[in-house]
């Protein structure tokens, strides 16, 4: 069982960010990857997991932003289309 363990300073490496212990189970493939990444980067397993979660969080925010832009584009198109009759009346042919 993998266990997120705080660093000696009591946090994940970022000043002022206290950590809390958390236990979770990983399938062998994920645990091996975690071990490899920690060893290759010279970071703790906790730091590797935190970075992975930060990437997931960023991806989620990006997806929400894309959805918001798509909804705004649809609203903007509908607004432009609703203004066409008034524009045609105001502009000479």
C-alpha positions as CSV (number, residue, x, y, z in Angstrom):
1,X,0.0,0.0,0.0
2,X,1.4,3.4,-1.0
3,X,1.2,6.1,1.6
4,X,1.7,9.8,1.0
5,X,4.2,10.9,3.6
6,X,5.0,14.5,4.4
7,X,8.6,15.6,3.8
8,X,10.8,16.4,6.8
9,X,9.7,20.0,6.6
10,X,6.1,18.8,7.0
11,X,4.9,19.8,3.6
12,X,5.1,18.8,-0.1
13,X,7.9,21.2,-0.9
14,X,5.9,24.4,-1.3
15,X,6.3,26.9,1.5
16,X,3.2,27.2,3.6
17,X,1.5,24.1,2.3
18,X,1.1,21.7,5.2
19,X,0.3,18.2,4.1
20,X,-1.9,15.5,5.5
21,X,-1.3,11.8,5.5
22,X,-3.4,9.8,3.1
23,X,-3.4,6.1,2.4
24,X,-4.5,4.6,-0.9
25,X,-3.9,1.4,-2.9
26,X,-2.3,1.4,-6.3
27,X,-2.3,-1.4,-8.9
28,X,1.3,-2.8,-9.4
29,X,1.7,-0.9,-12.7
30,X,0.9,2.4,-11.2
31,X,3.1,1.8,-8.2
32,X,6.0,0.8,-10.4
33,X,5.6,4.0,-12.5
34,X,5.4,6.1,-9.3
35,X,8.6,4.5,-8.0
36,X,10.4,5.0,-11.4
37,X,9.3,8.7,-11.6
38,X,10.4,9.4,-8.1
39,X,13.8,7.8,-8.6
40,X,14.3,9.4,-12.1
41,X,13.3,12.9,-10.9
42,X,15.0,12.7,-7.5
43,X,11.6,13.8,-5.9
44,X,9.7,12.0,-3.2
45,X,6.7,9.8,-4.2
46,X,4.5,12.4,-2.5
47,X,5.9,15.1,-4.8
48,X,5.3,12.9,-7.9
49,X,1.7,12.3,-6.8
50,X,1.1,16.0,-6.1
51,X,2.4,16.9,-9.5
52,X,0.2,14.3,-11.2
53,X,-2.8,15.7,-9.3
54,X,-1.9,19.2,-10.3
55,X,-1.8,18.1,-14.0
56,X,-5.2,16.5,-13.6
57,X,-6.6,19.6,-12.0
58,X,-5.2,21.8,-14.8
59,X,-6.7,19.5,-17.4
60,X,-10.1,19.7,-15.6
61,X,-9.9,23.5,-15.5
62,X,-8.9,23.6,-19.2
63,X,-11.9,21.4,-20.1
64,X,-14.2,23.7,-18.1
65,X,-12.8,26.8,-19.8
66,X,-13.2,25.2,-23.3
67,X,-16.8,24.3,-22.4
68,X,-17.4,27.9,-21.3
69,X,-15.9,29.4,-24.4
70,X,-18.1,27.0,-26.6
71,X,-21.2,28.1,-24.7
72,X,-20.3,31.8,-25.0
73,X,-19.6,31.3,-28.8
74,X,-23.1,29.8,-29.2
75,X,-24.7,32.6,-27.3
76,X,-22.7,35.2,-29.3
77,X,-23.8,33.6,-32.6
78,X,-27.4,33.6,-31.5
79,X,-27.1,37.2,-30.5
80,X,-25.6,38.2,-33.8
81,X,-28.3,36.3,-35.7
82,X,-31.0,38.0,-33.7
83,X,-29.6,41.4,-34.7
84,X,-29.5,40.7,-38.4
85,X,-33.1,41.9,-39.2
86,X,-32.4,45.2,-37.4
87,X,-29.1,45.6,-39.3
88,X,-30.8,44.9,-42.6
89,X,-33.3,47.6,-41.9
90,X,-30.7,50.2,-40.9
91,X,-28.3,49.6,-43.8
92,X,-29.1,50.8,-47.3
93,X,-29.1,48.2,-50.1
